[in-house]
Amino acid sequence: MTDSPDGNPARGGREPSRGPGRQDWSTWPHYDAAGTGFRGYWYPVTWSSHITGTPSAFTLCGEKIALIRDGGQVYALHDRCPHRGVPLSQGNQQFPGTLSCPYHGWTYDLTDGRLCAVITDGPQSPIRGKVNVQTYPVAERMGMVWVYLPLAGEEPHPIDEQLPEELVGNAFVLGGRIDPRAGNWRFACENGFDEGHAKYLHRTSLWRLFKAMPTWNVTRIVTAGRWIYRVQDEVYWDAEYPGVGRWSNKRWWKLKPPEGAFNLGNTGAPKRVDPVIEAQGFPGFASLSMPGVLRIAYPNFIHYEFYVPVDADHHRYVGVMVNFTEGWDTLRFYAKYLGAIRWLFHGEFSGQDAWMVDMTDAPPERLYRPDVSLTAWRNLAEDEYAKKLGA
Amino acid sequence: MRSRTLAALLAGAALAVGTPLLWRWFARTTNTQVHRINQ
């Protein structure tokens, strides 16, 4: 992966190369500089049930963080003891409401990171109260632990302002998996919203075994609120390519594709739409918002992908399938998710994306018409982040 | 008859103890979860 802070050869004061296409991402300076993620946002880190009284180590936007649960509450501290640089996540709790470094027993208050005791220097240790480790705001939503990475010590915005609107105030069931993946988070995000890739890359996936996907679309990007949407004005299921021949994703064993354009569900027009999903009035089935949240709306469920920056070369894929159902349908959804969706959609299908994200090496890049989805996302990120910095 | 009842009881107990353990192992090793979120 190449990006300017991490050593993009196309930048860094050198004479730009004369190759065709876009040589760098200098059009989007904030986005270009966000190789390790955008600060000032909440990020899902792990499942809530994985955080216990034994500290766990995570890397988020290049920062090492220790998570621990105490009295039912999750706390996040910078995972480095200022004494000798040992990860606090290797330590444990010696007193309620604290975390002790495994090396010399430097003990930190979980609420504010203050050094509240030094076990090996006695009760009256003079350094007590003079050292702090950074703490981070933590919230639990959707069965996950979310951590806010501040820009400069500011108070976080309410997490519900950042979650997809339909997930705030509605009951739902969800199934999901969290996978560490290679590749920069921006490549993962761009891949998720990439107009052109699914029809070709995923045509062989088992998830799409019985459903044809279009060959190509005429797509435009619509902005609504804090989201951008891909809106399909024209959908083509096969096409004649001059000089090379005909190409189609249609096969005799796949369901017959619908007539005309559609903007809910990525393989065809819906028969019946879940009332919660219908009430959202999504202009298009694929939408994206900061800081890298993809939403794919199907008639009866919504799939989300959160691309969580780990460092410049790794990200965390948080894939979540949500169904706004209740009662016994909950068990049916659990069975469907654990029996099929988890393996086929969040597994093999999404694995094809992971493969491409790991292989992507841009800029330089030569974009084509469907890449309006990529540039629209970069514009959104650039504008939103500039606004955030200005606020 | 008594041995059949005992076997059924043992199998039931193994299932009652084993299923949550198996689920915990699966959820942790595959980082997979299912949840109901009531708001």
Interface residues (C-beta under 8 A of the other chain):
Chain A: W47 S49 H50 M142 G143 L167 V168 G169 N170 A171 F172 V173 L174 G175 G176 R177 I178 D179 T330 F333 Y334 Y337 L338 R342
Chain B: A27 R28 T30 N31 T32 Q33 V34 H35 R36 I37 N38 Q39
